[in-house]
Amino acid sequence: MRLSLRFLVPLLLALGVFAYAAVPLTDALMQRWFVRDLDMRSSLIAAAVQEPLSNLMLAGSTPGITLLFNRMLRDERLYAVAVCVNGNDERLATPNFPREIDCSTLDSWGDGGEHVLHSAKGPLHVAVRAIDSPAAPDARLVLVHDMSFVERRSEETRRYLFYFFIALSASIALITVIIAQLSWRGWVTGLRALLRGEGILRPAGASTAPELRPIAQEMRELIRDLERQYRPLDGSQRIWDQDALRATLRSELHGNDVIVVSNREPYIHVRGDKGIRIQRPASGLVTALEPVMRACSGTWIAHGSGSADRETVDRHDRVAVPPQHPLYQIRRIWLSKEEENGYYAGFANEGLWPLCHNAHVRPTFRSSDWEHYRNVNARFADAVVAEAKTKDPIVLVQDYHFALLPRMIRERLPAATIITFWHIPWPNPEAFAICPWRAELLDGLLGSSILGFHTQFHCNNFLDTVDRMLEARVDRERFSVTLRGDITEVNRYPISIEWPPEALAIQKSVAEARRDVRARLKLPPDHRLGVGIDRLDYTKGIVERFNATARLLEIEPQWIGRYTFVQIAAPTRGSIDNYRDYATSVRELAAAINARYPQAKHPPIVLIAEHHEAEAVYEYYRAADLCFVSSLHDGMNLVAKEFIAARDDEQGVLILSQFAGASRELPEALVVNPYDADQCASALNVALRMPAAEQRERMRFMRGVVREFNIFRWAGRMLLDAAVMRQRGRLRPFDAARSPRPG
């Protein structure tokens, strides 16, 4: 009790001093606030009666002025009114105007002056305002307000403050007594335990009752199980970002041994005139997956294709990236020119790529290319095993370059969780049957724990293909395939982009981007601009969008010289004849369309066939009035989502091919058939004429979709599904044939 009093007495004294000082300060503040309020009221009243009072004075109507004053006094706070004229010698006032106020003394107050007068009737607020009247240039309006209400409110405030400090003192005193008593008991208990030797021999945090430790452990396990049981496994109630993805990896999969395998690397070191520079490849796969690796801090295994790649790795062929702030490692695989031509250019891009895309290019299959494809897949499998830190790593295999890799990893790391994502379309069984090594490819993919596609249509095609060509059990209810006792789940995971995109953080404003891009292209500030961002690939429909632009100028000639379509096309796969021929046809078509309009001040098409970094691409997105994505067949197409993410001004129109997977998620875009030039031209015209309000409404819907279904959610859903598979894998399946029979 004495200890509590030692705390309470100084505390109560301090509160008393504070209350003693606070009450006069509160009175002064209230006085100042109310005087300011009355000053404002006086100015408003003077402004309201300025015109009628001036007219009455000009007419010399004293009864009219008296009637006006009586109406003004209906305001309960306005006590008296007067007007001083003829050099302040004469005045016309209401009967209760205070005698203490003399018009001759108003000059010392000045126009707009305020004064608090303490009269026999109590405190009065006096305000003087000039009257702009030709009849009396020096006339002044005097407004007197009753301030007795201020005294009443101050008294109420003092009473409330008194009760407040009493309640505050009692509450603080009670809390202080409780804390002091608990603290004192804690110190005494701790000291006694220390004297008995407890706390020295026991580890920190150990229970003083050993018999309760098993119960506490079971309770913690129960809480974790309940939390896992009632948390949605699809991640639908999470806000997905890097932190959420990292937390999912650690909590659900108990580690961060993550390995990504792709042909293309996220950072390429290139030797130039000014030394070694870093280049980011024009790849939708890299754009989508690189933020995931920054969140997971794993290892990315890829083909080292840069001219300076060998100079930047350590003795284990690894390099830490990103360069400015390393978060993960790239392990580079070196391929000979013959291996690269056979595995990549040959089997992957002359065989599988046209096979899976309905782009009317005949696939080419050579046995020599197949041998290189198989050998390179085996080399990447060796690298996965070498980079794995545990016996059960999480391996993310990317795309059609590594169809054999999942089975190779499964044979050497049986406990690994292998998630394979097929970034391009999967054809129907009849089309896939063209491939001579179709069974080997399917068997390799079914080494995956999870096999993902962009759309449900592609999942269905894959199950149909397996059902037609392999002796495997296809479960169309669970969307899984069982081959030789191993289960592969086939799921739809629409890929997306990082939100917000890293490139957007350093972007200039939309107005600046519009001005700078048009100046760079030598176009006027009000020139309308469309943009397309693609690799020079025959599946992207670049020829089709050029034809649509030409058709627009034919049916809507008012856009000649007022609209330009800018195509940024990064060169790709130049060693393949089909790609070289396509690049030539794109250049020739652009030149031919521009030649049709020699009189136009500005060309209809600007073709920029060179690589652009992400920052430059986003500048074009922000500068454009529309973005045209005309893929002839595409798994998803992330250009559409990048354009949406770039438009934080909620303006711009997206024209989107119905054959791109993104069209399933973004129906608010203008969805077109790229083979129909008239329809595409009509969409261009609608986009160029679309009102800002409609653009904002469409863009707001699409930005909401891309924001919620971002790249971290894409990866998180696959990791959550993998976690469920691991949990089920630890449970032995029930075998009815082995169960004991009664009797």
Secondary structure, 3 states (H helix, E strand, C coil): CHHHHHHHHHHHHHHHHHHHHHHHHHHHHHHHHHHHHHHHHHHHHHHHHHHHHHHHHHHCCHHHHHHHHHHHCCCCCEEEEEEEECCCCEEEECCCCCCCCCHHHHHHCCCCCEEEEEECCEEEEEEEEECCCCCCCCCEEEEEEECHHHHHHHHHHHHHHHHHHHHHHHHHHHHHHHHHHHHHHHHHHHHHHHHCCCCCCCCCCCCCCHHHHHHHHHHHHHHHHHHHHHCCCCCCCCCCCHHHHHHHHHHHHCCCCEEEECCCCCCEEEEECCEEEEECCCCHHHHHHHHHHHHHCCEEEEECCCCCHHHHCCCCCEEEECCCCCCEEEEEECCCHHHHHHHHHHHHHHHHHHHHCCCCCCCCCCHHHHHHHHHHHHHHHHHHHHHCCCCCCEEEEECHHHCCHHHHHHHHCCCCEEEEECCCCCCCHHHHCCCCCHHHHHHHHCCCCEEEECCHHHHHHHHHHHHHHCCCEEECCCCEEEECCEEEEEEECCCCCCCCCHHHHHCCCHHHHHHHHHHHCCCCCCCEEEEEEEECCCCCCHHHHHHHHHHHHHHCHHHCCCEEEEEEEECCCCCCHHHHHHHHHHHHHHHHHHHCCCCCCCCCEEEECCCCCHHHHHHHHHHCCEEEECCCCECCCCHHHHHHHHCCCCCCEEEEECCECHHHHCCCCEEECCCCHHHHHHHHHHHHHCCHHHHHHHHHHHHHHHHHCCHHHHHHHHHHHHHHHHHHHCCCCCCHHHCCCCC
